[in-house]
Amino acid sequence: MIAKTEVPTLNERRSEGIKDDGTPFRVLVVDDSMFIAKQLGQIFTSEGFEVAGTAVDGAQGLERYKEMYPNIDLVTMDITMPVMDGVSALEKILEFDKNAVVIMVSALGKEDVVKKSLLLGAKSYIVKPLDRKKVLERVVSVLKH
């Protein structure tokens, strides 16, 4: 049997979730839907990202961000949530850390709210239902530029 190290890999590529220094990008997932949070978590971990935390509403997301700061690279923020919506949480996170990287997660038909979020400082947005390829494209373009 051939040892794995003896077989050359022709198309070895670095996982999208790994920084140039070899450590994973750390993500905070804020979403009141356990299904969406789990789906995002699976997409991220499959590419080497570390899901550093999750939160079920904007208020909890803000608290988690403050707890993890500065060791957080990205926040995915649902727009419609109980207690504190995603736009309010985005504003509060950016008040706390003007360099925060937040990507909004939106259902179809919320274009006006997405536009407002981008004007407030969100770096991008992802539309539900989630498409693995599109999620990774958006996240990687924001983190690597």
The 8 nearest C-alpha neighbors of each residue, nearest first, counted from 0:
[[1, 2, 3, 5, 6, 4, 7, 8],
 [0, 2, 3, 5, 6, 4, 7, 8],
 [3, 1, 4, 5, 0, 6, 7, 8],
 [2, 4, 5, 6, 1, 7, 0, 8],
 [3, 5, 2, 6, 7, 1, 8, 0],
 [6, 4, 3, 2, 7, 1, 8, 0],
 [5, 7, 4, 3, 8, 2, 1, 9],
 [8, 6, 9, 5, 4, 3, 11, 10],
 [9, 7, 11, 10, 6, 4, 5, 12],
 [10, 8, 11, 7, 12, 6, 5, 13],
 [11, 9, 8, 12, 7, 13, 14, 6],
 [10, 12, 8, 9, 13, 7, 14, 6],
 [13, 11, 10, 14, 15, 9, 8, 17],
 [12, 14, 15, 11, 17, 16, 46, 47],
 [13, 15, 46, 16, 17, 47, 12, 48],
 [16, 14, 46, 17, 13, 139, 47, 48],
 [15, 17, 48, 47, 46, 14, 24, 23],
 [16, 18, 23, 15, 22, 14, 21, 24],
 [19, 17, 21, 20, 22, 23, 24, 16],
 [18, 20, 21, 17, 22, 23, 13, 143],
 [19, 21, 18, 22, 17, 23, 24, 16],
 [22, 20, 18, 19, 17, 23, 13, 24],
 [23, 21, 18, 17, 20, 24, 19, 16],
 [24, 22, 17, 48, 16, 18, 49, 25],
 [23, 25, 48, 16, 72, 17, 49, 18],
 [26, 24, 49, 71, 72, 51, 50, 23],
 [27, 25, 50, 73, 51, 74, 72, 49],
 [26, 28, 74, 52, 53, 51, 50, 73],
 [27, 29, 53, 75, 74, 26, 36, 30],
 [30, 28, 54, 76, 53, 60, 55, 75],
 [31, 29, 77, 55, 32, 36, 56, 54],
 [30, 32, 55, 56, 80, 33, 29, 54],
 [33, 31, 34, 35, 30, 36, 55, 37],
 [32, 34, 36, 35, 37, 31, 30, 55],
 [33, 35, 37, 32, 36, 38, 39, 31],
 [36, 34, 38, 32, 37, 33, 39, 30],
 [37, 35, 33, 39, 38, 34, 30, 40],
 [38, 36, 40, 34, 35, 39, 33, 41],
 [37, 39, 35, 41, 40, 36, 34, 42],
 [40, 38, 42, 36, 41, 37, 35, 43],
 [41, 39, 37, 43, 38, 42, 44, 36],
 [40, 42, 38, 44, 43, 39, 45, 37],
 [43, 41, 39, 45, 40, 44, 131, 38],
 [44, 42, 48, 40, 45, 41, 46, 39],
 [43, 45, 47, 48, 41, 46, 42, 40],
 [46, 44, 42, 43, 47, 41, 48, 40],
 [47, 45, 14, 16, 44, 43, 15, 48],
 [46, 48, 16, 44, 45, 14, 17, 23],
 [49, 47, 16, 44, 43, 23, 24, 46],
 [50, 48, 25, 51, 23, 24, 26, 44],
 [51, 49, 26, 52, 25, 27, 40, 48],
 [52, 50, 26, 25, 49, 27, 53, 71],
 [53, 51, 27, 50, 28, 26, 54, 63],
 [52, 54, 28, 27, 29, 55, 51, 60],
 [53, 55, 29, 60, 59, 56, 30, 28],
 [54, 56, 31, 30, 29, 59, 53, 57],
 [57, 55, 59, 80, 58, 31, 54, 81],
 [56, 58, 83, 60, 88, 84, 59, 85],
 [59, 57, 61, 60, 83, 56, 62, 88],
 [58, 60, 62, 61, 56, 57, 54, 63],
 [61, 59, 57, 54, 63, 58, 62, 29],
 [60, 62, 64, 58, 59, 63, 92, 57],
 [63, 61, 59, 65, 64, 60, 66, 58],
 [64, 62, 66, 60, 65, 61, 59, 67],
 [65, 63, 61, 67, 62, 66, 68, 60],
 [64, 66, 68, 62, 63, 67, 61, 95],
 [67, 65, 63, 64, 68, 62, 69, 61],
 [68, 66, 64, 70, 65, 69, 71, 63],
 [69, 67, 70, 65, 66, 64, 71, 63],
 [68, 70, 71, 67, 65, 72, 64, 66],
 [71, 69, 68, 67, 72, 25, 64, 51],
 [70, 72, 25, 69, 68, 73, 67, 26],
 [73, 71, 25, 24, 26, 100, 70, 74],
 [74, 72, 26, 100, 101, 71, 27, 25],
 [75, 73, 101, 27, 26, 28, 76, 102],
 [74, 76, 102, 28, 103, 101, 29, 27],
 [77, 75, 103, 29, 104, 85, 102, 74],
 [76, 78, 104, 30, 85, 103, 79, 29],
 [79, 77, 85, 84, 105, 86, 104, 76],
 [78, 80, 84, 77, 85, 81, 105, 31],
 [81, 79, 84, 56, 31, 78, 83, 85],
 [80, 82, 83, 56, 84, 79, 31, 57],
 [83, 81, 56, 58, 84, 80, 57, 59],
 [84, 82, 57, 58, 81, 56, 80, 87],
 [85, 83, 80, 79, 57, 87, 86, 78],
 [84, 86, 78, 88, 87, 57, 77, 76],
 [85, 87, 89, 88, 84, 116, 78, 90],
 [88, 86, 90, 89, 85, 84, 91, 83],
 [87, 89, 57, 85, 91, 90, 86, 92],
 [90, 88, 86, 92, 87, 91, 85, 93],
 [89, 91, 87, 93, 88, 92, 94, 86],
 [90, 92, 94, 88, 93, 89, 95, 87],
 [93, 91, 95, 89, 94, 90, 96, 61],
 [92, 94, 97, 96, 90, 95, 91, 99],
 [95, 93, 91, 92, 96, 97, 90, 89],
 [94, 96, 92, 93, 91, 97, 65, 99],
 [97, 95, 93, 98, 99, 94, 92, 91],
 [96, 98, 93, 99, 94, 95, 92, 120],
 [99, 97, 96, 100, 93, 95, 120, 101],
 [100, 98, 96, 97, 93, 101, 92, 73],
 [99, 101, 73, 74, 122, 98, 72, 102],
 [100, 102, 74, 121, 122, 75, 73, 99],
 [103, 101, 75, 123, 124, 122, 121, 76],
 [102, 104, 124, 76, 75, 77, 125, 105],
 [105, 103, 77, 125, 76, 124, 126, 78],
 [106, 104, 126, 78, 127, 77, 125, 103],
 [105, 107, 127, 126, 109, 108, 104, 128],
 [106, 108, 109, 126, 105, 127, 110, 128],
 [107, 109, 110, 106, 111, 105, 112, 113],
 [108, 110, 112, 111, 107, 113, 106, 105],
 [109, 111, 113, 112, 108, 114, 107, 105],
 [112, 110, 114, 113, 109, 115, 108, 116],
 [113, 111, 115, 114, 109, 110, 116, 86],
 [114, 112, 110, 116, 115, 111, 109, 117],
 [113, 115, 111, 117, 112, 116, 110, 118],
 [114, 116, 112, 118, 113, 117, 119, 111],
 [117, 115, 113, 119, 114, 118, 121, 86],
 [116, 118, 121, 114, 120, 119, 115, 113],
 [117, 119, 115, 116, 120, 114, 121, 113],
 [120, 118, 116, 117, 115, 121, 90, 89],
 [119, 121, 117, 118, 122, 116, 93, 101],
 [120, 122, 117, 101, 116, 123, 102, 119],
 [121, 123, 102, 101, 120, 100, 117, 141],
 [124, 122, 102, 121, 103, 117, 137, 125],
 [125, 123, 103, 102, 104, 126, 113, 105],
 [124, 126, 104, 103, 105, 134, 127, 102],
 [125, 127, 105, 106, 104, 128, 129, 107],
 [128, 126, 129, 106, 105, 107, 125, 104],
 [127, 129, 126, 130, 106, 107, 35, 105],
 [130, 128, 127, 131, 126, 134, 125, 133],
 [129, 131, 133, 132, 134, 128, 127, 126],
 [132, 130, 134, 133, 42, 135, 129, 39],
 [131, 133, 135, 134, 130, 136, 137, 129],
 [134, 132, 136, 130, 135, 131, 137, 125],
 [135, 133, 131, 137, 132, 136, 130, 138],
 [134, 136, 138, 132, 133, 137, 139, 131],
 [137, 135, 133, 139, 134, 138, 140, 132],
 [138, 136, 140, 134, 135, 139, 133, 141],
 [139, 137, 135, 141, 140, 136, 134, 142],
 [138, 140, 142, 136, 141, 137, 143, 135],
 [141, 139, 137, 138, 143, 142, 136, 144],
 [140, 142, 138, 139, 144, 143, 137, 122],
 [143, 141, 139, 140, 144, 138, 73, 72],
 [142, 144, 140, 141, 139, 138, 18, 15],
 [143, 141, 142, 140, 139, 138, 122, 137]]
